[in-house]
Amino acid sequence: MEYGCKNKVVVITGGTSGIGLAAARAFWLDGAIVSIVGRDSTKGMKALARIAGSKDPEAAVFPGLPEGADTFSAAEGLAGEGSGARDSSVPGTEEELARLRYIRADVTKPADCRMAAAIAAYYGKDRIDILVNSAGMYQEKRIENVSVADYNRIMDVNVKGTLLMIQACQPYMLPRGETETGAAGETGNAAQETGSPAEETAVADSAGSGRAQDRCIINIASDAGIGGNYGCPVYCASKGAVVSLTKALALDLAPDIRVNCICPGDVDTPLLTAQLAAAEGGYTKEEMGEGYPLGRIAAAEEVAHVICSVASPANSFMTGAAVPVDGGLTALG
């Protein structure tokens, strides 16, 4: 499916699993230059392999990478001999794999967010077109059991991490000629730290039309941020904050940057698997699906499709929206 995002520079937090990984694959297959952001380089390697269609992503290794590398592309590990066969239905040349990159960063740390934005912009010729804030965490605890540490942990990732990444990426998303002072310099510093771009030929050509390009931010909230949910008040509060932040920034950043959020219901992801494990058999995936008018929970690819559709330049008049992708759950009231 084509979304019109070819050569768009896309940054996705939480891109090593779940909704973020599914969105990264959809954007990459559409021809975008994609950087996924996560905290674990080993997971990053496996995520790149999975996105690229490796038949055995769990066995992916990236030989020759310096220990502790903050960033690497799929071309650095999957294009060489012995990297494993890839699905023939996905792009597989070194140039195409160079459009797919992992960046190690913790979204709760301002310096990490600035570094991630600078690296992504460096490989995107000093611009970022699309930011998807998909990093998030979930915890079930009734209010009487919530500690200050619980509150801070959820708010730090779900709310502060979203805000910090927007702050870091915004200078690179402004129309050309209006980039905030210092953005280019920071990009150059990051480039020196990470080495010369061997994949420069794969980076997008500038549109060069002289008019502002469509740029957008998509925050991943939740149906719980719209209508609440049982047993997870702090999570609901964090996602409600993301919805409100989205609407406020849609006003503040217009007309240069569109800002929308997606509000999924339950989605079959590793986060849900962890949730079920924490529930210790209290409920099953099938039982969760019974509460939805459509009778099931979502697949990550279904949410990714909505993300890419909202990000599409064909949606250039859409901003400030909170879009439920919840199988009709919020329609129940």
Secondary structure, 3 states (H helix, E strand, C coil): CCCCCCCCEEEEECCCCHHHHHHHHHHHHCCCEEEEEECCHHHHHHHHHHHHCECCHHHCCCCCCCCCCCEEECHHHHCCCCCCCECCCCCCCHHHHCCEEEEECCCCCHHHHHHHHHHHHHCCCCCCCEEEECCCCCCCCCHHHCCHHHHHHHHHHHHHHHHHHHHHHHHHHCCCCCCCCCHHHHHHHHHHHHCCCCCHHHCCCCCCCCCCCCCEEEEECCCHHHHCCCCCHHHHHHHHHHHHHHHHHHHHCCCCCEEEEEEECCEECHHHHHHHHHHCCCCCHHHHHCCCCCCCCEEHHHHHHHHHHHHCHHHCCCCCCEEEECCCCHHHC
